[in-house]
Amino acid sequence: MSPDNLDIQNSLDKDLIASVTDLKVYFESKQGMVHSVDGVSFDIVDGEMMGLVGETGCGKSVTARTFMQLVQSPPGVLAGGNIKFRSKNSKNGSQVIDLLDLSENQIRELRGERIAMIFQDPGKALNPGLTIRTQIAEVFQEHRENDVLEKAGLKNKLTGVTEYFVKKYIKQEAGFLVTTLFKIPPLSTYKKKIDSGINRLVAEALEETQIPNPTKVMERFPHELSGGMKQRVMIAQAIACNPDLLIADEPTTALDVTVQARVLDLIKELQKRHKTSVLYISHDLSLVRRICDRIAVMYAGQIVETGDAETIFNQPKHPYTQGLINALPSMSHERGKLEAIEGIVPELIEPEPGCRFVSRCKRRKANCEKIDPKLQPISEVDKSHKVACLLYES
């Protein structure tokens, strides 16, 4: 890691796994710069499930992808901010690093091992031309060669050139020469043991996500599985290395309601079992309330309110949060009527100063169109509940 990364080691509270500060991610367009993520700040507590909720297009997924440097550039532009992350099981011990300062090789070491992601549509995220076994095996081969050796019964039993060749084979870095050598004894024997060890690791990962007959499923291709099964495969791939942070980007959107419930329960169960922190992204506020400890509400590229889940639902402060909650179907609503937030989402190309919800807000004041509200605690008593609204600024 660079000296710059080591300098911020003491700047992340010990109870946090990650902290996003003033993150700005823009996209180039013919009309101008789109401020997709504009000054986003929030923390993720170690071991908690944090919900990031908002309408489609508010910047949730861009925020998530920025954690793993998956925003394509161009057109994406990192305009400012940082994401501090505590890698608890790194090779150099527990470290706090700025994810946005890492090189491509450095972030690759973290992806899949210390930070993993469950994508929205498993049908698109999984490679249709590779078996399930091959796709999950890649995680172990890239990050867990010692686990592979242990399952193969070869740990601490190899030395010198043999060990070098075996590790090259595991990490799929073998050229023509090494591939040829592994067809000849004794390396051919090692090959069988390694392949068997990988198969056991893949089967165990699938079994943990409650997939029946994992040894059969691992030999199938994605198109042979149902949507729910494919999503379980994605979850198995994500938790294979027991990451410190799991990012779930609307993982149940493409599933029917009954399958959604089972997948949600599975994610929550695995989170508790592995003591993994989770950033759960969704547009469904009631769903987020069900499984998350805390919630950050996002609107038009900015965080407008954060707090624990029950506080956000029972004492929402921002007019947008209040509108979202009032729009949820409820037995208390007048028959035949659902409340809706009037107006449309503002244009994010070179946005003007002022609150971005002002055109849709029923409680707006004169200065709301001119002053950018800052995310700050509601009171000195409860500093965990924050809102970005001039109605609460003294």
N, C-alpha and C positions, 0 to 999 in steps of 0.2 A: 504494500500500500504506500501511497505517496505521503510525505511529511504532512501535507495539508490535511489528509484524512486523519492522521494520528493526532493532530492539534485539536480536533473537535471532540476528542474522546470523552472529556469530562463535561461536555455541554448538553448531554442527553440524560434526563432524569433516570435514575436507576429502575424505576417502575415502568418505564416505557420501552417498547420494542422498536417503535418508529415514530418520527416526528416530521411532518410536512410543514414547511415555513415559506409563506409568500410565493408559492409555486405559480409560475406563469408559462403556459405552453400555447403558442400561437400557430396559426396555419396561414401560409401564403395563398392568396387567391387573386384573380384578375381585378376584383373590386377593392382589394385592400387586405390588411392583416386581420384574420378572424381571431378574436380573443377567446379561445375555447376554454382555457383554464386561466383565470386572471386573479392572482393573489390568494390562492387557496392555502389555508393553514388548518391543520388538525393533528392530534396525537392518537397513537394506538397503544393502549396499555398492554403490557406483557400478559399473555394468557386470556385476553378478552376477545369477544366478538364485536367488532365495530361495524355499524351499518352506515353506508354512504348512499343516500336516497335522493331522488330528484326525477324530473321529467326527462323524457328522451331528448338527447342533444344538449343536456346541461353541462357535460364535461366529465361525468363520472368515469366512463371507460378510459378516456384520455388520461385522467389522473392515475388510474390503476396501471395502465400500460407504461406510464412514465417511471413507475417504480422499477420496472425491469428493462428500461431503455428500449421499449418496443414501438415507440412512436416514430414512424418513418420520416426521415429528413433528407431532402425536402419532400413534402411541403411543410412538415412540422418544424417548429423553431422553439428551442428552449430559451425563453426570454428572461428567466430569473428564478430565484428561489433555490431551495435545497431540500433533500429528503435524507434525513439522518436515520440510520438503521443499525440496530445492535445485532451483530452476528454472534450468537452465543456459542456456536459449535464450530467456529472457524479453525483452520489448521494452526493459527497463531494464538488460539484462545479467544475469549470474548473480546470483540472489538466494535467500536462505533465508527461507522464510515458514512461518507456522503455518497449515496448511490449515483448521483449525477456527475461525480468526478471520476468515476471508474472508467477504465479503458474497456474496449470490447472483450478482450481476453479476461479481464477481471470480473466483469459482470456475468460472463458465461460461467465462471466458477460458482457464482451465487445462484444463478437461475436453475431451478429444478432441485437444488440442494437446500439452500437456506431460505430462498423465496420461491414459492411455486404459485401457479395460477390455474384456476379452472375457468375455461372459456365458455362463452354464452351458448354457442352452438357446437356440440361435440361432433356433429356430422361434418362440419367444415374444419374443425381443429384436428381431427384424426386423419392420418394419411390413408386414403382408400386403397392404396396399392401395397400396404404392409400389414402383416398380421398383428393382432393385439400383442402377442408375445414380443415381437420385434420392437414395437413402439414403447412398451414399458421397460423392456430390457435395456434400451438406450440410456435410461436414467441411471440404472445401476452400473452400467459399463462406463459412463462418463464420470460419475461421482462416488461410486461405492465399490471400487475394485477389491478392497480388503474383505468386504462382505461376500463378494463373489468367490474369492479364494477360500474363505472359511466354509461356505456352503459346498465348495468343491473338495474340501478336505485337503487343501494345499497350502493353507496359511502357515508361514514360518517353515515350510518344507522345501522351498526353492532357493537357489543361490545363483549368483553370477549371471552368465549369459542366458541360462534357462529361465531365470526369473524375469530378465529383461524381455525375452521373447513372449513369455506368457502374459505379462502386463500389456505389451503391445497388442496382443491378440484380444485381450479383454476390452481394451479401449478402442478397438476397431481401427488401430493405426498400422496394422500389418500390411506390408507391401507384398509384392509377388513372391519374394524369397521366403518371408515368414509364413505366408499362406501355404507355400509348397512344403516347407519343413513340418508344418502341423499335420501333414498327411502321412508322415513317416514316424514310426515309434522312436523314442518314447513320447514325443510331443503329441502324437495322435491320441495317446491315452489321456494326456492332460486336456486335450481339446474336448474329449467326451465328458470328462469330469467338470470342466468349466461350463460347458453347455448345460449339463445336468444341474449344476449349482444355480445358473441363471434361471432355468426353468422353475426351480423351487422358489426362488425369490419372487418371480413374477406371479406364480400361483398363490403365494402367501399374500401379496399385495391385493390381488383380485379377491381372495377369500375375505380379507379384512373389510371390503366394501360389500360383503354379503352377496357376492355373485355365486350362484350355484354352479357346480361342475367347472371350477376354474381351469383345470388342465385341458378341458375341451374348448372352453371359451377362448383361451389364449391362442389357439391355433386358427381361430376364425378371423375374417376380415370385417372391418367396421360395418359394411352394408348388410352383413348377416345378423346384426344385432338390432334390437329395438332402441328407441331413443333413450329410454331409461337406463338400459344396459350400457349404451355408449357413454352416457354421462357418468355412470359408476366406473367405467374404465378410465375416464378422464380424472376422476377423483383418486383412483388407485395410482395413477401416474403421478399425480400432484403430491400425494402424501408418502410416496415410496421412500423418500430420504428423510422423512420426519422433519420438515422445514420449520424454521422459527416463525415465518409469516406465510399464511395461505391467503391468496387473493381470489375471491369467488365473484366473477363478473356475471351477474344475472344467470346463474347456472341452471335455473329451472324454467326459464322463459319458453323454451321450445318443447316443454313437456306438458302432458295433461295434468289435471288437478290432483288426482290420486297419486300419480307418480311423483309430482312435485313434493307432496307431503313426506313421502318416504325418503326422497333424496335430501330434503331439509333435515329430517331427523338423523339421517346418516352423517351429514356434515357436522351437526351439533355433537353427535356421539363421538366422532373421530377427533373433533376439536378438544373435547374434554379428556379423551383417552391419551392423546399425544401432548396435551397442554400447549397446543399451538395457538398463536394469535391469528385471528381471521379478520380480513377486511371484506365485508359482504356488501356487494353493490346491487341495488335493486331500484325499480320505480314503484314497487309495491310497499307502501308504508306499513300496512297491517302485517305483512309477512315479516318485515324487518323487526317490528315490535315483538313478534313471537320468538325470535331466536337471538336477537342482539342485546348486548349489555348497554351499549351507548349508540347514539345516532348523530350523524352530521347531515344536515339538510342542505342540498346544493341547488342553486338556481342561477341560470345564465352565466355559468363559469365561476361562480363564487359561493362560498359557504355562508349561509344566512343564519343558521342556528345549530348549536351543538348542545348535547346534554345526555343524561342517562335516559334510557328508552321510556320509562314510565313518566318521567318529568316532561319529556317532549310531548307525550300524548295527553297527559292530564293538565299541563300548564304551558301550552305552546305560546310563544311570545311574538314571533315574527308573523306578519299578516299572511305570508305565503305558506308557512307551516300550518297556520290556522285554517287556511283555505284547503290545503291537502287533506287535513283530518276531517273537515266538514264535508268534503267530497266523497268520503268513504261511505259505502252503503251501510245503513243502520236502521234498526227497528224504530228508532226515535224520530226518523224523518217523516214528513207528511207523505201520505200514500200517493204514489205516482210521481214523486218529485225527488230529484237528486240535486244537491247544490253543486255548482261548478264555479271555477275561477274564470271570471270574464276576461276578455282581451286575449292578446297573443304574446308569445315570448319575444323580447326585443331583439333587434338586429345586433349581432356581435362583431360586425366589421367596424373597427375603429370606434367603439362605443363612446358616447358622450359621458362627461362626469355626472355623478348623481346615482341614486338608487336605481337598480335595474328593474325593480318590481313596481316602480312608481306609476306606470301607466295602467296597471291592473289593481292598484291598491285603493281600497275604500277609505283608508285612514291617512292618506298622504297629507303632508304639510307643504307649505310653500317652498321651503329650502330642500325638500327631498329631491328635487330635480337638479340641484346644483352641488350638493355635498355628498361625497362617498361615505356611507356609513361604515364604521369599523366594528369588527367582531370583538366584543368585550363582554365580561361577566355581567349578569343581570344585577347582582348585588355583591357586597363584600362577604355576605354570609355564605352564598353558594357560588363559588368561582368556577365550578364545573359547568354551569348552565350559561352559555354565551349566546348573544344575538347581535346581528348586524342590522340595526334599525335606529333611526334618529328619534323614534318615539321613546326610546329608553336611554338616550344620551343626555347627561345632565348639562 
